[in-house]
Amino acid sequence: MCHYLMSPNRKHRLRLRRIDRSASGCGFIPGNRITLLQNGEAYFPAIETAIDQAQYEIFLETYIYEDDAIGQRIASALERAARRGVTAHLLIDGYGSQDLAQSMQNRLRASGVNALIFRPKVSPWTFRRRRLRRMHRKIVVVDRKIAFVGGINIIADRTTPDMPPRYDFAVAVEGPLVDVIRHSSQRLWSAVSWRHCRKRGISAKTLPASTFTGGEMRAAFLMRDNFHHRRGIEAEYLQAIEEAKDEIILAHAYFLPGRHFRHALKRAAERGVRVVLLLQGKMEYLLEYYASRALYGNLLTAGIEIYEYRTTFLHAKVAVIDGHWATVGSSNIDPFSLLLSNEANVVIEDETFGAALSESLKGIMATDGYRIMPDSWKKHPLRLRFFSWLCYSLLRWMQGISGYAPSADRRVENE
């Protein structure tokens, strides 16, 4: 009521909710069945089976589409669907899939698959905002029956045959939430199709509604784009963190949260909530790897537990809070996901689902997690800590000159 009496953090949280939460697609819908899929060994057979059972339409969105054994396998499924009259849409990102062979694209289009590229122009020499806005979503929607949302790209999840797979997740959604996800995919496809000056948009035929009635889970679909849903995923995370009473577990490949997100985690730890971070332990991208480690000292001092997954590459973007709030999706906790890219997450309010995800995360931390202890971290060589802060500063500078946030967002950050 009296804004001048509110703390800056309180004003920020209220503004995020007011601006975005109602427009983010985040309305919890009951009656769903959400199945957790861990790694490609569960995900790829599931989407292939769904594609083979499609009768009317398919939407497949992926940041990376690789012309490897998995890419060939999914391409064959799409081709089979197109040959039997299913309208198949494939949307790939121009940067993430820049190495996809033209022969693969031609093969798909020749078989009747509608394939489009999101922002095909890529330049390594510019930080202009529109070049950094990528389509990072990983979604498959088949008819109005089933949808898949998560962090898994169309790429083999083992870098070598003898190496464990990337640690990652997706969900299979059945129930009324499928229509919400399908609508989002339709809108994005139409927007990209319009930019490509394609007259072929979405088929006008009406699909029969799903007859699925076996679900009991409340779930919501969250998206992030640069138009109407700029802060929806971040706002939902912040609200769940602020309401946490017992435990917060976040597992993210790229973790570079802004000041307000960090403060929310530290406030949770201060009021007795166990806050656990499972982060990438193997170096994939030098700048991001060391930039995220620049924050370790401050987080550890606040009582936050940090584990690094070093067995193979961590690619998960998931969280469980108080055992009943969980999210699985494509959004990392870094400025590129929260402020630039097109992202998609599913949030599930269900104790059974939360327990399954929590069990997986705690199990991997127990067997393959390396805990970073505050005392040992303080003993790290000064040169490494300095290099981490140098990488952090460089990354923030790169984001600043890209103009990723409008002046209104910068005002919020500075309040």
N, C-alpha and C positions, 0 to 999 in steps of 0.2 A: 504493500500500500504506500509506504513512504520510501521511495527509492533512495533518498539520500541517507537512510539509516542502514541500507543493505551493505554487506561486505562485497568487495569486487568479485570474489568467486561466486557468491550467491547470485549477483546480477548476471554474471556470465552464464551460469547454468540455466537461469530462467530465460535468458535471451535465446540460448540454443533450443530450449524446448519450444518456446513461442514461435521461433522462426521456422523450425524444421520438423519437429516431431509429428505434427499433424499432417505434414506433407510428405513424409518419408516413406509412405506405404506401411507405416508401423501401426496397424490396427490388429490386435490379437484376435484370431479367428479360431473357434473351437472345432472339434470334429475331425482332426487330421491324424494321420499315422506318419510319423517321421522315423526313418530308419537310418542309423549311423553307418556310414561306409568308410572304413579305414584303408587308406592306401589304394593304389591302382588295382591291386589284385581283387579288391571287392568292387571298385567303381567301374572299371572298364567292362567286365562281363555284364554288370547291371544295365549300363546304358546301351550296350550292344543288344541285349535281349529286348529292352524297351523299344529301340529303333526297329528291330525285326518284327515287333508286334504292332507297330504304328499302322493306322488305317487312313488317317486324314492329313496330318501335318506334323512337322518336326522343326523345332528351333534349337540350334546348337550354337552357343557362343563360347569362345575360348580365346584367351590371350596368346597362348602358344599352341600352334598346330605343327607338329613335327612329322616329316615324311620318314618315319621309322616303322617298326613292326606294329606299334599301337596305332599310329596314324593311318597306315594301310588298312588295318583291321576295321577301324571306324569308317574310313572312306568306303570300304566295300559294303558295310551295312547301310550307309546313306545311299549308295548306288542301288542296292537291292530295293530299298524303300521307294526311290524315285521311279524305278522301272515298274513297280506295281501301282503307280499312280499317286503315291503320297507326295504332298508338297513339302520338300525338304529345304530348309534355310540354314546356311552355314555362315556365321559372322566371325571373322578373325581380326586380330589387331595388326595394324600395319607395322608396328615396331616389334612386338613380341613374336610375330610370325613372318618377319622379313626374310627369313632364310627358307621359307616353304617354296619348294620348286614350282616354277610356272607350269611344268608338265602335270603336277598333281592338281593344280587349280583347273587347268584345261580339262583334265580327265573328269573331275567332278562336274564341271559345267556341261561337258558333252553328254554325261549320263543323265542330265536333267536336274542336278542339284543346284539350287540358287545360292551362289557364293558371293559374298561381299567382303570388302576390307574396310575396317574402321581406320580413318586417317592414314591412307597409304603413304603419304609423303613423310619421309624420315630424313632428318639431317642431324649429324652429330655435332654440328658447329653452331647450334642455336639453343638458347634457353627460353625462347619465346613461349608464353603460356600455352598457346593452342597446340604446339608441337609436343608438349609434355602431358597433354590430356590424353590418356590412353584408355582403351576398353579392356579392363582387367578382370571382368566378370567371367565366371565359368558356370554356365547354365545349360541344361538340356531340358526341353519341354516336349513331351510326346502327347499329341491329341489334347484332351482335357483330363487325362487320366493320371499322369505322373510327371513330376518335375525333379530335376537334380540340381542342387546348388552346393558349391563348395570352393575349394582352392586347387583342385586337380586339373591341370592342363591335359591336352591331348598329346602326350609324350610319354615314352617309356619311363617308368619311375625308378629304374635301376641304371645308374651311369655305367656300370660294368656288371657282367653276369654274376660275379662273385661278391658284389657289394649289396648290403641290405637296401631295400627301397627307400625313397624319400618318405619321411614321416608326414602324412597329410590326411585330410578328411574331406568328405562330402556328405550330403544327406539326400535320401530319396523321400520325396514328399507325395503323399496321396491324400486327397480330400479337398475341401473348398479352397485352401490356399493355392492350389495349382492354378486356378483361374487368375489370381492376382499376379503370379509369376509369369503366366502366359501373356497377360496384358502388357506387362513391362517389356517382355521380349518383342511383342508386336510393335510397340511404340518405338523401341530402339531400332528395329529393323526398318520401319517406315522412315525414320529420320535419316538413317544412313543411305537407304535407297533413294530418298529425295536428293541428298547431296551428290549421289552418283548419277543423278538425272535418269534414273531407271523408272520406266513406266510400270514395270512389274512390281507391285507392292505386295500387300497381303491379300490372300485369296478372300473373295467375298462370301464363300460358302459358309454356312452355319454348321458348326460341329455339335454333335449331341453332347449334352452335359454328362459329367461323370456320375455314375451310379454308386460310387464308393460310399459306404456308410459305417465302416468299421473302425473309425478313428476316435480317440478320446483326448488328443493332445491339443493344447492351445499354442498357436504359433503365429508369427508375423514375418512378413517379408520386408527387409530393409534394403534400400538402394541408395547409392550416392552418385549424383551427377552434378553438372555445372549449371543447372537451370532451376529446378524446383526442389531438389533434394540435396542441398549442399552440405548439411551438417547432421543428417538423420542418423547415420551409424554412430558417429561420435556422441551425439546427444543420448542415444539409447545406452551406450556403454557408460557414460557418466552417471546417468540416473541409476543404473544397476549397481555401480560402484558405491555411490552415495548411500544407497539403501542396504548395502551388504551388512550382515550381522556376524557372520562366522568365518567365511572363507572365500577368497577370490583366487582363481587359477587362470592365468593368461598364458597361452602358448602361441608365439608369433615368430615367424622367420625374420621379419624386419621390425624392430621395435625402436622407434625414435619419437616418443610422445611429446606433445607440446607441454607448456608450463601448467596449464589447467588440468590436463590429464595426469601429469605427475603428481600435482598437489592433491588430486582426488585419491590417488593410491596411497599417498603418505598419510592423509587424514584417516583413511580406513585403517591403516596400520596403527595409528595413534589411538584409535578407539577400541583396539583389541582384535581387529579382524586379521586373520592370517592371510597375507598377500604373497602369492607364489608366482614367479615368472619362469617359464620354460622358453629359452631363447636359443638362437642358432650358435652352435659352438664351432662349426667348421667354417672356414673363410670361403665365401662364394664371391662376394664383391668387397674389395678391400675398403673402400670409402665407407660403405654402410656398416661393415663389420666393426671397424674401429670407432666410428661415430657413436654407435649405440653403446659401446663399452665406456665411453666418456661419462655416461650417466650412472654407471654401476656404483661408484662411491657414494653418491648422494642417496641412491635408493637403498643401499645396504645399511647406511647410517640410520635410515628411517625404520629399520626393522623388516624390510622386504626381503624375502628369500629369492635368490636367483640360482637357477640351474641352467647349465648349458648342455645341449644335446650334441654329442661329438661323434656318434657312431656313423652317421651319414648325414645327408642334408635335411634339416628341418624346414618344411614348407607349410606347416599348419598355420591357420588363422582362426583360432577357436578360443572360447572362454567358458568357464563354469563358475557361477557365483551362488553361494549358499546351497549348492546341490540341486537347485530346481530351475535356475535361469541359465540357459546355455545359448551360445551362438556359434554357428559354423558358416564360413563364407570365404570370400576372396579378399577382404579388406585387412591389410596390415595396420598396425598402429604406428604410422609414420605420415609425414606431410603429403607424400605422393598419393597414398591411398585415401587419406582423410580430406585432402584439399584439392586434388587434381583428377584422379582417375574415376572412371565409371566402375562402381563396385556393387556387389550384391551379397547379402547375408540373410540367413534365416535365424530367427530367435525363437527358442522353444521354452515354454514354461511347463516343465514336466519333470517330476522327480526321477522317474525311471530312466528317461533319456539322460538327464543330468548325471545320474549315477554311472551310466555306461561310459559317458565321455570322461568323467572324473576318474573312473577306474583305469581307463587307458592311459591318461596323462600321468597319474600317480605311478602306474606300473612302469612306464617308460622312464620316469625320473628315478625310480628305484633301481632299475637295471642298467640304464644307459645315460643317466643324468649326472653331470659333474657339478656339485654344489660349490658356488663361489662364496667363501667365508669372508666376513668383513676384515678380520685380522690379516689373512693372507693377501687380500686385495690391496691393503695398505702397503704391503711389502713389494708390490710390483715396481719394477724399475721406473724411475722418474721419466726416463726418455719415452717409455711406452705410454705412460699416462699423458705426457705432453703431446705425443703423436695422436692419441685418441682425441684430445681436445682440438688439435689442429684439424683433424678430419671432420669433427663435429662442426667447427666454425666454418670450414670450407663448404660443407653440405648446406648449412643454413644460408651462407652467402649465395650459393648457387640457386637455392629456392627463392631468396630475396630478389635477385636480379631477374628471375623468371617472371616475377609479378604474379605469383600463384594466388595471392589473396588480395581482394579489393580493399580499398581504404577502410571500409566499414568493418571488415574482419580484423584489420590491424588495430583499429580503435578498441575493439573488444579485447584483443590480446594485451593491449597496454593498460587496460583499466585496472 
